[in-house]
Amino acid sequence: MKYIVNDRVVLSQPLQGPLKAHIASFAQWAGEQGYALSYVHRKVLIAACFSRWLGQKRVKLRNVSSEHAVRYLRCRARRVRPHQGDAAALRQLIDFLRRRGVIPAQRIASRRLTPFERCARTYEQFLREERGLASATITNYVPFIRCFLQYRFGKGRVLLSRLSAGDVVNFVQRQAPRLHLKRAKLLTTALRSFLNFARYRGDITLDLAAAVPTVANWTMTTIPRAIAANQVRRLLARIDRRTATGRRDYAILLLLARLGLRACEAAFLELDDIDWKSGRLLVSGKGGQRTELPLPTDVGEAIVDYLQRGRPRSTCRRVFLRAKAPIRGFVTAKAIGSIVQHAIEHTGIDAPTKGTHQFRHALATEMLRHGASLTEIGELLGHRSPETTKIYAKVDLTALRTLALSWPGGVR
């Protein structure tokens, strides 16, 4: 006997239990996410078995929770060998039912916060709501502040008025040697930000931000590591544009090379950010900064090729989507870094790094050699401070040679 769930999935037993009315829509959702038919069938099968078990345990629909899924899998493992992906399938089912409002959202017992955690959370809300900082910046700052407050006040009351310059200096001297140089500089930046916040609120009257020690670091000590133009050409030429994934990766790498986008800017680019009529691209950069850039013809053609012949059908508004199910936009910018790394390793070129920033450096270097000013380079790359762009002056070796003093006694 066969029991049809939908036009793609057929089961050998009838649907039973409190979830039976929702399994067909779950099957449709799984298919829309780009899963192969065999995976959809397995997800529906485990969902049907879970629903039957819930019925046997007399669990009502409104009471179904993630805990029931864990208990069911534990019970099932006593009779059947666990199948890879079953736990993930039930998590997807529970999330699907919650999004539909079929079962209530999971109630997470709120842990009582310590005083220093409450203070750190207040600072976090200030950064997000009043300063409008990017989530990545907040994520970097807050742990340092939580650590500082715990160091100074422990689990007792947080009285910021009792902070002294000595507390600040001692904390930095204790923490900075344990950190990488960049992390140590981030620590002092976060600490200054918090102390300015505390003074702004009136919790402290002294300018303790001025007491934060400076981490020793010579600026502009290195030359930006840029990928060579011929390496970029080899990289692009080796991408198999006959496949959907190849068309996507080609368009992404071309965006990095021709416009110098950051990884996050490429990953989170939206369909609505492209103005095809005027040939412009609206890029969301650091700190919510929006920059309008010209869309080069070859980049536009590569994106169109992907949209028409490579991009999976999806309601997601991101330009670039995952190639594997679930079909959606990239969760983080790390996906762009993985694409670059894979392309470099596949091509076998000896690139300076395996990261995405080398394309920004290459673009800036090439623009400088063709006579562009540092201001123009900074505008294209979305630099908020001219100081950030100054490092590219070091790659203009021809101009720098005119400033070099001749060696006494001539060349030897």
C-alpha positions in Angstrom: 0.0 0.0 0.0 1.3 3.4 -0.9 0.4 6.7 0.7 1.1 9.9 -1.3 2.4 12.9 0.7 2.7 15.1 -2.3 3.7 14.8 -6.0 7.3 14.0 -5.0 7.1 11.8 -1.9 5.3 8.5 -1.3 5.4 6.6 1.9 4.5 3.0 2.7 2.4 3.9 5.8 -0.3 6.4 6.4 0.5 9.6 8.2 -0.5 9.6 11.9 0.0 11.7 15.0 -0.4 15.4 15.7 1.9 16.6 12.8 0.2 14.7 10.0 -1.6 17.7 8.6 1.7 19.6 8.2 4.0 17.0 6.8 3.0 17.7 3.2 3.8 21.4 3.5 7.1 20.5 5.2 7.9 18.2 2.2 7.1 21.1 -0.2 9.4 23.4 1.8 12.3 20.9 1.8 11.9 20.6 -2.0 12.0 24.4 -2.5 15.3 24.5 -0.5 17.0 22.6 -3.3 17.4 19.3 -1.5 17.7 16.2 -3.8 14.6 14.0 -3.9 16.3 11.3 -1.8 17.0 13.8 0.9 13.5 15.2 0.8 12.1 11.7 1.1 14.3 10.9 4.1 13.3 14.2 5.9 9.7 13.4 5.3 10.1 9.8 6.5 11.7 10.8 9.8 9.1 13.5 10.3 6.3 11.0 9.7 7.9 8.6 12.2 8.3 11.4 14.7 4.7 12.3 14.4 3.6 8.7 14.9 5.7 8.5 18.0 4.2 11.8 19.3 0.7 10.3 18.8 1.7 7.1 20.7 3.0 9.3 23.6 -0.3 11.4 23.4 1.6 14.6 22.9 -0.7 17.4 21.7 0.4 19.6 18.8 0.7 22.8 20.9 3.1 21.0 23.3 5.5 19.7 20.7 9.1 20.9 21.4 12.7 20.3 20.6 13.0 18.2 23.7 10.5 15.7 22.2 12.7 15.4 19.1 15.7 14.6 21.3 13.8 12.0 23.2 12.4 10.4 20.1 15.8 10.1 18.5 17.2 8.5 21.7 14.3 6.1 21.7 14.6 5.3 18.0 18.4 4.6 18.4 17.5 1.6 20.6 15.7 -0.1 17.7 17.2 1.4 14.5 20.7 2.3 13.6 20.9 6.2 13.6 20.9 7.7 10.2 23.1 10.7 9.4 20.9 13.8 9.0 17.9 12.7 11.1 18.7 15.1 13.9 19.1 18.0 11.5 15.8 17.0 9.7 13.9 17.2 13.0 15.5 20.5 13.9 14.4 21.8 10.5 10.9 20.4 11.1 10.6 22.1 14.5 11.8 25.4 13.1 9.4 25.1 10.1 6.5 24.5 12.5 7.5 27.5 14.7 7.8 29.8 11.7 4.3 28.8 10.6 3.0 29.4 14.1 1.9 25.8 14.5 3.8 25.3 17.7 4.9 28.1 20.1 8.4 29.5 20.1 10.9 27.8 22.4 10.9 29.3 25.8 14.5 29.8 27.0 14.9 30.2 30.7 16.6 33.5 31.3 19.7 33.2 33.5 20.1 35.9 36.1 22.8 38.2 35.0 25.6 39.3 37.3 26.1 43.1 37.8 29.1 43.2 35.5 27.1 41.4 32.8 24.2 43.8 33.1 26.6 46.8 32.8 28.2 45.3 29.7 24.7 44.7 28.2 23.8 48.3 28.7 26.9 49.4 26.9 26.1 46.9 24.1 22.6 48.5 23.7 24.2 51.9 23.6 26.6 50.9 20.8 23.7 49.3 18.8 20.9 51.8 19.3 22.6 55.1 19.8 25.9 54.7 18.0 24.6 52.5 15.3 27.7 50.4 15.1 28.0 47.3 13.0 27.2 44.0 14.7 30.8 42.8 14.0 32.2 45.8 15.8 29.9 45.3 18.8 30.8 41.6 18.9 34.5 42.5 19.1 34.1 45.3 21.7 31.8 43.8 24.3 33.8 40.7 25.5 36.7 43.0 26.3 34.5 45.2 28.4 32.8 42.3 30.1 36.3 41.0 31.0 37.4 44.4 32.3 34.3 44.8 34.5 34.7 41.3 35.9 38.4 42.0 36.6 37.7 45.1 38.5 34.4 44.3 40.3 34.1 40.5 40.3 30.6 39.4 41.0 29.9 42.4 43.3 28.2 45.7 42.6 29.5 47.6 39.6 30.3 51.2 40.8 31.9 52.9 37.8 32.6 56.0 40.0 35.2 54.0 41.8 37.3 53.3 38.7 40.7 54.8 38.6 43.5 55.3 36.1 45.4 52.6 37.9 42.6 50.1 37.2 42.7 50.8 33.5 46.5 50.7 33.2 46.8 47.5 35.2 44.1 45.7 33.2 45.8 46.6 29.9 49.2 45.7 31.1 47.8 42.3 32.2 45.8 41.5 29.1 47.8 43.0 26.2 50.9 40.7 26.4 48.6 37.7 26.0 47.0 39.0 22.8 48.1 39.3 19.2 49.0 42.9 18.3 45.8 43.6 16.4 43.7 42.1 19.2 45.6 44.2 21.8 44.9 47.4 19.8 41.3 46.4 19.6 41.2 45.9 23.4 42.4 49.5 24.0 40.0 50.9 21.4 37.1 49.1 23.1 38.2 50.3 26.5 38.4 53.9 25.4 35.0 53.6 23.9 33.5 52.2 27.1 35.1 54.8 29.3 33.8 57.6 27.1 30.4 56.0 27.3 30.6 55.9 31.1 31.7 59.6 31.2 28.9 60.5 28.8 26.3 58.9 31.2 27.8 60.7 34.1 29.0 57.5 35.9 32.6 58.9 36.0 33.8 62.5 35.9 37.5 62.0 35.0 38.6 61.4 31.4 39.8 57.8 32.1 39.9 57.1 28.3 43.1 59.2 28.2 44.6 56.8 30.8 44.4 53.8 28.4 47.9 52.9 27.4 48.8 52.9 23.8 49.9 49.6 22.4 53.3 50.0 20.8 53.0 49.6 17.0 54.7 51.3 14.1 52.1 52.3 11.5 52.6 51.5 7.8 55.5 49.1 8.4 54.4 46.7 5.7 53.5 46.9 2.0 50.0 45.8 1.1 50.2 42.2 -0.3 48.4 42.5 -3.7 47.7 39.6 -6.1 49.4 40.2 -9.5 47.3 41.1 -12.5 48.4 38.0 -14.4 47.5 35.9 -11.5 44.0 37.4 -11.5 43.6 36.6 -15.2 44.8 33.0 -14.6 42.4 32.6 -11.7 39.4 33.8 -13.7 40.4 31.8 -16.8 40.5 28.5 -14.8 36.9 28.8 -13.4 34.5 26.4 -15.2 31.7 28.7 -16.3 29.8 25.9 -17.8 28.5 25.1 -14.3 26.1 27.1 -12.1 28.7 27.2 -9.3 31.4 28.3 -11.7 29.2 31.2 -13.0 28.6 32.3 -9.4 32.2 32.1 -8.4 33.4 33.9 -11.6 31.0 36.8 -10.9 32.1 37.1 -7.3 35.8 37.0 -8.1 35.3 39.6 -10.9 33.5 41.9 -8.4 36.5 41.6 -6.0 39.0 42.2 -8.7 37.3 45.0 -10.6 35.6 46.9 -7.8 37.7 45.9 -4.8 34.7 44.9 -2.7 35.2 43.5 0.8 34.1 39.9 1.4 31.0 41.1 3.4 30.0 43.5 0.6 30.0 40.8 -2.0 28.3 38.2 0.3 25.4 40.5 1.3 24.8 42.2 -2.0 21.1 42.4 -2.8 19.3 42.3 -6.1 17.8 45.7 -5.4 21.3 47.1 -5.0 21.9 46.9 -8.7 20.6 49.7 -11.0 20.8 48.1 -14.4 19.5 51.2 -16.3 22.2 53.5 -14.9 24.8 50.8 -14.6 25.4 51.6 -10.9 25.9 49.4 -7.8 25.0 50.4 -4.3 27.4 48.7 -1.8 26.8 48.5 2.0 30.1 48.8 3.7 31.5 49.2 7.2 29.3 50.9 9.8 26.3 51.0 7.5 28.1 53.2 5.0 26.5 53.1 1.5 28.6 53.7 -1.5 27.5 54.0 -5.1 29.9 52.5 -7.6 29.9 52.2 -11.4 29.1 48.7 -12.6 31.7 47.7 -15.2 30.3 46.0 -18.3 32.2 42.7 -17.8 31.0 42.5 -14.2 27.4 43.2 -15.1 27.5 40.5 -17.9 29.0 38.0 -15.4 26.2 38.7 -12.9 23.5 38.4 -15.5 25.0 35.1 -16.7 24.7 33.8 -13.2 21.2 35.2 -12.6 19.9 33.7 -15.8 21.8 30.4 -16.0 23.1 29.6 -12.5 21.2 31.1 -9.6 18.7 28.7 -8.1 15.1 29.7 -7.8 14.6 31.4 -4.5 12.6 34.1 -2.7 15.9 35.3 -1.1 16.9 38.8 -2.4 20.6 38.2 -2.1 22.4 38.2 -5.4 24.6 35.2 -4.6 23.2 32.0 -3.1 24.6 28.8 -1.7 25.1 26.1 -4.3 23.9 23.4 -1.9 20.7 23.0 0.1 19.3 24.8 2.0 19.3 27.3 -0.8 19.7 30.8 0.8 22.2 33.7 0.9 25.5 33.3 2.6 25.3 33.4 6.4 28.7 35.1 6.9 31.4 36.6 4.7 33.6 33.6 5.3 31.9 31.9 2.4 33.5 34.4 0.0 36.9 33.7 1.6 36.3 30.0 1.0 35.5 30.6 -2.7 38.7 32.6 -3.1 40.8 30.0 -1.3 39.4 27.1 -3.3 40.0 29.0 -6.6 43.6 29.8 -5.7 44.3 26.2 -4.6 42.6 24.8 -7.7 44.6 27.1 -10.0 47.9 26.5 -8.2 49.1 30.0 -8.4 51.5 31.4 -5.8 49.3 34.2 -4.6 50.5 36.4 -1.7 47.7 35.2 0.5 44.5 33.1 0.2 42.2 35.9 1.4 40.0 38.3 -0.3 41.7 41.6 0.6 44.6 41.0 -1.8 42.1 41.9 -4.6 41.5 45.3 -3.0 45.2 45.9 -2.6 45.7 44.9 -6.3 43.1 47.3 -7.5 44.5 50.2 -5.4 48.0 49.5 -6.6 46.9 49.3 -10.3 45.0 52.6 -9.9 47.9 54.3 -8.4 50.2 53.2 -11.2 47.8 54.6 -13.7 47.8 58.1 -12.1 44.8 57.9 -9.7 45.1 60.0 -6.6 44.9 58.5 -3.1 41.6 60.4 -2.6 40.1 58.7 -5.6 41.3 55.3 -4.4 39.9 55.9 -1.0 36.5 56.8 -2.4 36.3 53.7 -4.5 37.4 51.4 -1.7 35.1 53.0 0.8 37.7 54.2 3.2 36.3 56.5 5.9 39.7 57.9 6.8 42.4 59.2 4.4 45.0 57.6 6.8 43.8 54.1 5.7 44.6 54.9 2.1 48.0 56.4 2.7 49.6 52.9 2.9 49.2 52.6 -0.8 51.7 55.4 -1.3 54.4 52.9 -0.4 53.7 50.7 -3.5 54.5 53.6 -5.9 58.1 52.7 -6.0 58.8 55.0 -9.0 57.7 58.1 -7.1 59.5 57.0 -4.0 62.8 56.6 -5.8 62.8 60.3 -6.6 62.8 61.0 -2.9 65.6 58.7 -2.0 69.0 60.2 -1.3 71.9 59.0 -3.4 74.3 56.6 -1.7 77.7 58.3 -0.8 80.4 57.0 -3.1 78.0 55.9 -5.8 76.7 52.4 -6.6 79.0 49.5 -5.6 
